[in-house]
């Protein structure tokens, strides 16, 4: 995996962060949710969160120039999972989590609802609907998606007249990945009237807190940046 600049520093501790998150989610599930089998809203939140973390672990393996198109496909699954996890943490999502636990088709997040919560917290929307609309373009066999695959293959075999562009795209991907990890950390740490109590122990997240701090310090807030990435 080719890395440079501050993004590399952030990537180095990702594995430790994912371990902290996954272990604490599982511990709370065992100690407070009867091994994630009590059909509670907290169980639903933790279960979808564990899926989000597992997807991030796989995406870390794909964080390489030659796997850019594979990364895009898994990224869509992560965003879908994380948005649902966000909704399941909201106090007024009890009915939806129960339907989900009963295996009813309630696995798509209400993005308008999430936008309302983010606007209440930060005074601006998170851009979730716009973000979701752009995900399908690269996750499906569209023309742009196949152009990306051709660029990767041609670079690997020395046939791309602009090989440096792949490295540029990789740098964007690496920063994006750190931002996605930060979303899980951000959501994990959120407390307030709108959110259920998760019993997650912040003291178990030393590496996560450090990454979150470094990420915010390195991030220049842009108009198209989801509010959760700069919170």
N, C-alpha and C positions, 0 to 999 in steps of 0.2 A: 504494500500500500504506500503510495507516494504522498508525503505530507510536507507542509512547510508553514511558516508564520504562526500566529497565535492560535489558529484553528488546531494545529497539531498538539499544542499544549492542552487544549480542552479535550481532545480525543483520547489522550493518554489515560485519563482516569475514568472513562466511560464504563468499562467493565466493572469496576468497583461500585460505581453508582447503581448499575443495574442489579448487582448482587444485593446491595443494601435494600433497594426497593422490593425486589422479589422476596427476599427472606422476611422482611417485615410484613408484607402483605400476607404471606403464608402463615406467619406466626399469629397475626390478628385473626385470620380465618380459622385457625385451629383453636385459639384461646377464647374467642368471642362468638364464633359462628358455627360451633360444632363441626369443625372441619369443612366449612363452606357448604354444609348440608342443611342449614336451618331455614332456607328459603327466605332470608331477610334481605332488605334493601342493601344493607352493608355487604352481605355475601355477593350480591350482584355487582356492586361497585368493585369489590376486590377481585372477583373473577374476571371481569372485563379488563381491569387494570393489569392483572397478571398476563392476560393475552397481549395487551399493549406492550408490556415489558419484554415478553418473549419475541414479539415481532421486532422490537428494537435490537434485541440480541442478534437476530438473524440479519438485520440490516447492517449491523456493524461489520459482518463478514462480507457484505456486498459493497462496502464503502471503498471502492477501488475503481479506477477509470474504466477497466474492461467490463465492469458489471453495472454500468450506469442504467441501462434499460431494465435490468432485473430489479434494481433498487427502486425505480419508479413504480413498478407493479406492487411491490411489498409496501411501499410508502402509502399507497392508496388504502390498503388494508389497515395499516396503522392509524391513519387519520380517521377512518370509519370507526375503529375500535375506541380510540381516544375520545372522540366526540360523544360516543355513547357512554363511556365511563364518566365524562363530565356531567352528562344529563343525569346519570344514576346517582351522582353525589348530591343532587339538588333535593331538598326536602319534599317538594311537591311532585316528585317522580315515583312515589310509592306504587301507585297503580300500574305504571308502565313496567317497573321492575318485576312486579308479581307476574304480569303477563309474560315477560321474558323468561322468568324462572320456570313458568309452565310450558315453555317451548312454543309459545305463540309468536307469530312473525312481528316482533317488536324490537328489531335490531338496528333500525335506522334512527339516528339521533334527530331531534327536532332542532334544526339549526337556528331557526328564528328565536326559539326559546333561549338558546345559548347566547345569541347576539344580544338579547335583552339583558341577560345577566351581566355580560361583559360591559355593556354600555352603562349599566348601573354602577359597576365597580370602577370603570376607568374613564367614563365620559365619552367613549367612542366604541364603535362596533369592532368585533374581532376579525371580520372578513371571512367567516367560515363558509358562507354560501358561495362566495366568489372563489374561494380556495377549492371547494369541492367540485365546482363546475370545471375547473382546470385540470383536475386529477384524471378524469376519464380520457382525456386527450392522449396521454402518454401510457396509460395502463391498458389500453385496447390497441388493436392493430391498425391504428390510423396512419395516414401518410407521414405525419411528423414523427410518430413513434418509430416507424420503420427507417426513416432518415437517420434517427439517432443510432439505430442498430447497425446500419451501413457504415456510419462514421466510426463506430467502435471497431467493427471488423476490419475495415480498411486501415485503421491506425495500427492494429495489432500486426498486420502483415506488411506494413510499410508502404501502403498504397494510398494513403490519405495525403493530399497536397497541403493540408493545414493541420498537422498533427498536434500542434500546441493548443488548439481549441479544445481538445479532449481534456487536457490537463486543466484548462480554465474551467471547464464544466465540472470537473472533479472537485475543484476548490469550492465551487458553489454548493455542490452536493455535501461536502464535509461540513460546511457551515450550517446547511439545512439540517443535517443529521443531529448536530449538537443542539440546534433549536428544538427539534422534536423531543429529544431526551429532556430538555428543560421544560417542555410542556407537561410531561408526566410529573416531574419534580414540583412544578408550580401547582398543579392540581392536587397533588398529595399534601402540600403544605397549606392549602386554602382552608380557612376557618371563617365562620360567620353565620348570620341568621339564615342565609339561603342554603347552607350546606348541612348535611347530616354529620354527626360525630363519628369519626372513623376509628378512634382508639389507636391510630398509628402514632408511634413514639418518635418525635422529631429528633431525639437524642441518638437514634439509630441511623441518622442520615448525614453523618459528618462529611463524607465525600460528595454527597448530593448537594449539600449546602455550599460547599466550596465551589463546585462546578457552577451552581446557580449564581453565586456571587461573581465568579470570573466571567460567566456568560453575559451578565448584565453590564459588567464593566467594559466588555469588548464590543457590545452591540450598539450600533447607531440606529436609533429608531427611524423607520421609514414609513411613508404613508401606506404601503401595502403590507406592512408587518403585522401579523395577528397580535392583538393586544396581549395574549398569553405569552408571547415570546419576549415581551419587553416589560412584563409586569414585575 
